[in-house]
Amino acid sequence: MPGRRHRVDIHVACGGGRHRSVVVAEELAARLQAAGIGAETEHRHIDRPILT
């Protein structure tokens, strides 16, 4: 159906949430945007303490 929009949530996780998951999420969003697909990132745990 023309004009229909779908939302897909993709969650990327790593221990601590500040290294691999951030890089993977940002790269994925950049590639989707380059392909003309709307994408945005949200780093929900960036302000939490690092897990040890």
Backbone as CSV, one residue per row, in Angstrom:
resi,resn,N_x,N_y,N_z,CA_x,CA_y,CA_z,C_x,C_y,C_z
1,MET,0.829,-1.174,0.000,0.000,0.000,0.000,0.879,1.244,0.000
2,PRO,0.671,2.117,-0.953,1.471,3.348,-0.988,1.239,4.215,0.249
3,GLY,2.298,4.866,0.690,2.190,5.774,1.818,2.186,5.102,3.180
4,ARG,2.212,3.794,3.191,2.227,3.076,4.469,3.612,3.074,5.067
5,ARG,3.714,3.333,6.340,5.013,3.381,7.010,5.077,2.286,8.059
6,HIS,6.252,1.735,8.190,6.483,0.702,9.191,7.626,1.143,10.082
7,ARG,7.560,0.758,11.326,8.634,1.051,12.266,9.249,-0.273,12.695
8,VAL,10.555,-0.309,12.676,11.294,-1.482,13.136,12.282,-1.000,14.188
9,ASP,12.260,-1.615,15.348,13.220,-1.310,16.407,14.301,-2.377,16.402
10,ILE,15.541,-1.933,16.385,16.677,-2.848,16.440,17.476,-2.492,17.684
11,HIS,17.709,-3.459,18.538,18.452,-3.242,19.771,19.817,-3.900,19.647
12,VAL,20.854,-3.151,19.943,22.226,-3.662,19.907,22.786,-3.519,21.321
13,ALA,23.291,-4.590,21.874,23.764,-4.547,23.260,25.188,-5.078,23.369
14,CYS,25.908,-4.545,24.345,27.212,-5.086,24.730,27.396,-4.754,26.205
15,GLY,28.277,-5.445,26.864,28.513,-5.189,28.281,28.994,-3.764,28.502
16,GLY,28.254,-3.001,29.257,28.623,-1.614,29.508,27.877,-0.627,28.631
17,GLY,27.578,-0.998,27.386,26.785,-0.162,26.506,27.454,1.110,26.023
18,ARG,28.782,1.123,25.912,29.460,2.348,25.484,30.445,2.137,24.339
19,HIS,30.662,0.933,23.909,31.690,0.707,22.898,31.114,0.041,21.660
20,ARG,31.089,-1.273,21.622,30.625,-1.971,20.424,29.212,-1.603,20.050
21,SER,28.307,-1.577,21.018,26.908,-1.317,20.683,26.722,0.072,20.091
22,VAL,27.450,1.055,20.585,27.344,2.412,20.052,27.861,2.460,18.622
23,VAL,29.022,1.869,18.378,29.606,1.874,17.039,28.711,1.136,16.050
24,VAL,28.223,-0.033,16.425,27.366,-0.819,15.535,26.071,-0.066,15.243
25,ALA,25.445,0.504,16.259,24.186,1.227,16.065,24.380,2.444,15.160
26,GLU,25.445,3.207,15.369,25.692,4.395,14.545,26.010,4.012,13.105
27,GLU,26.795,2.957,12.908,27.124,2.510,11.554,25.884,1.998,10.831
28,LEU,25.058,1.233,11.517,23.825,0.724,10.920,22.918,1.881,10.505
29,ALA,22.758,2.870,11.368,21.921,4.028,11.043,22.488,4.781,9.844
30,ALA,23.805,4.962,9.798,24.431,5.666,8.676,24.200,4.934,7.358
31,ARG,24.309,3.618,7.387,24.092,2.840,6.155,22.635,2.873,5.713
32,LEU,21.709,2.806,6.663,20.292,2.910,6.312,19.980,4.288,5.730
33,GLN,20.518,5.335,6.347,20.295,6.693,5.852,20.886,6.871,4.451
34,ALA,22.069,6.292,4.205,22.698,6.372,2.882,21.854,5.676,1.819
35,ALA,21.078,4.683,2.238,20.196,3.956,1.317,18.837,4.640,1.187
36,GLY,18.684,5.803,1.830,17.425,6.537,1.732,16.349,6.072,2.696
37,ILE,16.759,5.331,3.707,15.814,4.830,4.701,15.971,5.663,5.967
38,GLY,14.889,6.190,6.468,14.948,6.992,7.697,15.397,6.143,8.874
39,ALA,16.383,6.646,9.594,16.895,5.909,10.758,17.377,6.911,11.791
40,GLU,17.199,6.559,13.040,17.723,7.382,14.130,18.219,6.462,15.222
41,THR,19.124,6.960,16.045,19.660,6.161,17.140,19.299,6.798,18.473
42,GLU,19.210,5.938,19.458,18.985,6.378,20.830,19.838,5.481,21.717
43,HIS,20.720,6.066,22.467,21.603,5.303,23.350,21.040,5.418,24.760
44,ARG,20.179,4.479,25.095,19.409,4.564,26.338,20.238,4.388,27.604
45,HIS,21.350,3.688,27.530,22.103,3.374,28.749,23.411,4.156,28.847
46,ILE,23.598,5.152,28.012,24.874,5.860,27.950,25.211,6.573,29.258
47,ASP,24.204,6.968,30.028,24.452,7.681,31.283,24.513,6.765,32.511
48,ARG,24.324,5.483,32.304,24.371,4.550,33.435,25.813,4.187,33.762
49,PRO,26.057,3.719,34.971,27.429,3.305,35.336,27.906,2.141,34.475
50,ILE,29.205,2.082,34.239,29.788,0.983,33.475,29.718,-0.290,34.304
51,LEU,29.306,-1.381,33.662,29.231,-2.680,34.348,30.638,-3.260,34.466
52,THR,30.917,-3.867,35.582,32.240,-4.487,35.761,32.117,-5.985,35.768
